[in-house]
Amino acid sequence: MTTKPLPTVGAAMPISALETYREWLIAGQRDLEIQDPFAPEVLDGNWQPLLQQARTLLDGFTGRLGIHGPFMSLTLLARDPKIRAVVTDRLRQGVEFAQALGGTHMVVHSPFDYFGSPFLPHSPGHGQAQQFEIIHATLDPVVALAAQANVTLVIEDIYDKNSAPLLALIRSFNSPHVRLSIDVGHAFIKHVEGGPTPDQWVREGGDLLEHVHLQDTDGNIDRHWMPGVGRLNWFALFEALATLAHQPRLLLELRNKEEIGKATQWLAAQGLAQ
């Protein structure tokens, strides 16, 4: 009987934190997500010096690399065509940043906002087809650009109380460049409101799951605490991850970046990850 090796976790961080974690990242060739390009002022500014700084600090890094794409004030589900055009343009900027960095994933936020039962909004009986048309009108040009740039768009659960609409949306693109991202803290908050647990999200996502944000919470608000501080069942989560035939990108997304090392040590001490 063979035992799978413990998965290796990486982290999401701004370029300003790379110097602190450079040796840790390179020693384990850990997954890395650069957070700077979610900010509109970065995308609208001269980001070439920022990229050069990142390239210099990441000399010797060969791990999986990506970015968190823009999301502030943006929605994939805008009925107004002028707003859709703005969203599409912003996301194109994100893909261009990822390509220039050498990244191969970009996080995009789920468009689904639940009002009522988890089983009614965004379902086939309540406007799903029309919603998918709007989302495709927004995202199809970005998916085409991402495919050319070898960047995978990973769509992250945000307010999703039911995994089915998001999984159906991802499958509707029929593209290897559109995959699922799970933020386990978001999933737990919505579980408190009647949605599936984070580990069930993993099992439902299956081979569509490309990317995981690791953070803990008490279920009251989006805390982005280090694992072990909140209420999330980390053993169930990593048990579900172990059933997958592939290894998604595992990224600590902590509000306090100084706790990245401590969080890694805690996961290792539990026998969950290294």
C-alpha positions in Angstrom: 0.0 0.0 0.0 1.5 3.4 -1.0 0.8 6.6 0.8 0.5 9.9 -1.1 3.1 12.4 0.0 1.8 15.4 1.9 0.8 18.3 -0.5 3.0 21.4 -0.5 1.3 24.7 0.2 2.3 28.1 -1.2 0.9 31.5 -0.7 -0.7 34.6 -2.2 1.2 37.8 -1.5 2.1 41.2 -3.0 5.5 41.7 -4.7 6.6 43.7 -1.7 6.5 40.5 0.4 8.6 38.4 -2.0 11.9 39.3 -0.5 10.8 38.0 2.9 9.5 34.7 1.5 11.9 34.2 -1.4 14.0 31.4 0.1 10.9 29.6 1.4 9.2 29.8 -2.0 12.3 28.6 -4.0 13.3 25.9 -1.5 10.0 24.1 -2.0 9.2 25.5 -5.4 5.8 26.3 -3.9 2.7 27.7 -5.6 2.7 31.5 -5.7 0.0 34.1 -6.4 0.9 37.7 -6.9 -1.8 40.0 -5.6 -0.8 43.4 -6.9 -2.8 43.3 -10.2 -6.2 43.2 -8.5 -5.8 46.9 -7.9 -6.9 49.2 -10.7 -4.2 51.8 -10.0 -1.6 49.1 -10.7 -3.2 48.0 -14.0 -3.6 51.6 -15.1 -0.1 52.6 -14.1 3.4 51.7 -15.4 3.7 48.2 -14.0 6.9 47.3 -15.9 9.2 48.3 -13.0 7.0 46.2 -10.6 7.4 43.2 -13.0 11.1 43.6 -13.1 11.3 43.7 -9.4 9.3 40.4 -9.2 11.5 38.8 -11.9 14.6 39.7 -10.0 13.3 38.4 -6.7 12.0 35.2 -8.3 15.3 34.3 -10.0 15.5 30.5 -9.4 11.8 30.0 -8.8 10.2 27.3 -10.9 7.0 26.7 -9.0 3.5 27.3 -10.3 2.9 31.1 -10.6 -0.2 33.2 -11.1 -2.0 36.3 -10.1 -5.2 37.5 -8.5 -7.1 39.3 -11.2 -9.0 42.5 -10.9 -12.4 42.3 -9.1 -13.2 45.6 -7.3 -16.5 47.0 -8.6 -16.6 44.4 -11.3 -19.2 41.7 -12.1 -19.3 39.1 -14.8 -23.1 39.4 -14.7 -23.8 42.9 -15.9 -26.8 43.4 -18.1 -25.6 46.8 -19.2 -23.4 46.3 -22.3 -21.3 49.4 -21.4 -20.5 48.0 -18.0 -19.7 44.6 -19.6 -17.2 46.3 -21.9 -15.4 47.8 -18.9 -15.3 44.5 -17.1 -13.9 42.7 -20.2 -11.2 45.4 -20.6 -10.1 45.2 -17.0 -9.8 41.4 -17.1 -7.9 41.6 -20.4 -5.4 43.9 -18.5 -5.1 41.2 -15.9 -4.3 38.5 -18.4 -1.7 40.8 -20.0 -0.1 41.3 -16.6 -0.1 37.5 -15.9 1.5 36.8 -19.3 4.2 39.3 -18.8 5.0 37.9 -15.4 5.1 34.4 -16.7 2.0 33.4 -14.7 -0.3 30.6 -15.7 -3.4 31.3 -13.6 -5.6 34.3 -12.9 -8.3 34.4 -10.2 -11.7 35.7 -11.3 -14.6 36.2 -8.9 -17.8 34.2 -9.3 -20.7 36.4 -10.5 -23.4 34.6 -8.4 -25.1 36.5 -5.5 -27.6 34.5 -3.6 -30.9 35.9 -2.3 -33.0 33.2 -0.7 -32.7 29.4 -0.8 -29.4 28.0 -2.0 -31.3 25.9 -4.5 -33.3 28.6 -6.3 -31.1 31.5 -7.5 -29.1 30.9 -10.6 -30.7 27.5 -11.3 -32.1 26.3 -14.6 -35.6 27.2 -13.5 -34.7 30.7 -12.4 -32.8 32.5 -15.3 -29.6 30.4 -15.5 -29.6 30.3 -19.3 -30.0 34.1 -19.7 -27.3 34.7 -17.0 -24.9 32.4 -18.7 -25.4 34.4 -22.0 -24.5 37.6 -20.2 -21.4 36.0 -18.5 -20.2 34.6 -21.8 -20.6 37.9 -23.5 -18.3 39.4 -20.9 -15.8 36.6 -20.5 -15.5 34.9 -23.9 -13.0 37.5 -25.3 -10.9 37.1 -22.1 -10.9 33.3 -22.3 -9.7 33.6 -25.9 -6.8 35.9 -24.8 -6.0 33.7 -21.8 -5.8 30.6 -24.1 -3.3 32.4 -26.3 -1.3 33.5 -23.2 -1.4 30.0 -21.6 -3.2 31.4 -18.6 -6.1 29.5 -16.9 -8.9 31.6 -15.5 -9.9 30.1 -12.1 -13.3 31.3 -11.0 -13.5 31.6 -7.2 -16.5 31.1 -5.1 -17.5 34.3 -3.4 -21.2 34.5 -2.3 -22.0 31.0 -3.7 -24.3 29.0 -1.5 -24.6 26.2 -4.0 -21.8 24.8 -6.0 -24.0 23.6 -8.9 -24.4 27.0 -10.8 -20.7 27.8 -10.7 -19.7 24.3 -11.8 -22.3 24.4 -14.6 -20.9 27.8 -15.7 -17.3 26.5 -15.8 -18.4 23.5 -17.8 -20.3 25.7 -20.3 -17.0 27.2 -21.5 -15.7 23.7 -22.5 -12.2 25.0 -22.2 -9.1 23.8 -20.3 -8.4 27.5 -19.6 -11.5 28.0 -17.3 -11.4 26.1 -14.1 -12.7 26.2 -10.5 -11.1 28.0 -7.6 -12.3 27.4 -4.0 -11.8 29.8 -1.2 -12.4 27.6 1.8 -13.2 30.5 4.1 -15.8 31.8 1.7 -17.3 28.3 1.4 -17.4 27.9 5.2 -19.2 31.3 5.6 -21.9 30.2 3.1 -22.0 26.7 4.7 -23.1 28.5 7.9 -26.0 30.0 5.8 -27.0 26.6 4.4 -24.4 25.8 1.7 -22.0 22.8 1.4 -19.0 22.4 3.5 -15.5 23.3 2.0 -14.6 19.7 1.7 -17.9 19.0 -0.1 -17.0 21.8 -2.5 -13.7 19.9 -3.2 -15.6 16.6 -3.9 -18.1 18.3 -6.1 -15.4 20.2 -8.0 -13.4 17.1 -8.7 -11.3 17.4 -11.8 -12.5 21.0 -12.4 -10.7 22.1 -9.3 -7.4 23.9 -10.2 -6.9 26.3 -7.3 -7.6 26.7 -3.6 -7.3 29.7 -1.3 -6.5 28.5 2.2 -7.8 30.7 5.1 -9.7 30.2 8.3 -12.8 32.0 9.7 -15.3 31.9 12.5 -18.1 32.0 9.9 -19.2 35.5 10.7 -17.1 37.5 8.2 -14.3 36.9 5.7 -11.5 36.8 8.3 -8.5 35.4 6.3 -7.0 34.0 9.5 -4.3 31.4 9.5 -5.5 27.7 9.5 -6.4 26.4 13.0 -7.6 29.7 14.4 -11.2 29.5 13.2 -13.9 26.9 12.9 -13.0 25.2 9.6 -12.5 21.5 9.6 -9.0 21.2 8.0 -8.9 17.4 8.4 -12.0 17.0 6.3 -10.7 19.4 3.7 -7.4 17.7 3.2 -9.0 14.3 3.3 -11.2 15.5 0.3 -8.1 16.9 -1.5 -6.4 13.6 -1.1 -9.1 11.9 -3.2 -8.2 14.0 -6.3 -6.1 12.5 -9.0 -4.3 15.8 -9.5 -2.8 18.5 -7.3 -4.6 21.8 -7.3 -2.6 25.0 -6.5 -2.8 25.4 -2.7 -2.3 29.0 -1.6 -2.4 30.5 1.9 -4.4 33.7 1.4 -3.9 35.4 4.8 -4.7 38.9 5.8 -1.5 39.0 8.0 1.3 37.9 5.7 3.6 37.6 8.7 1.7 34.4 9.6 2.5 32.5 6.4 5.4 30.6 8.0 3.5 29.9 11.2 0.5 28.7 9.2 2.7 26.3 7.2 4.2 24.9 10.4 0.7 24.4 11.9 -0.5 22.4 8.8 2.7 20.3 9.0 2.2 19.7 12.7 -1.3 18.3 11.9 0.2 16.0 9.3 -1.9 17.7 6.6 0.6 19.6 4.3 4.2 20.7 4.2 
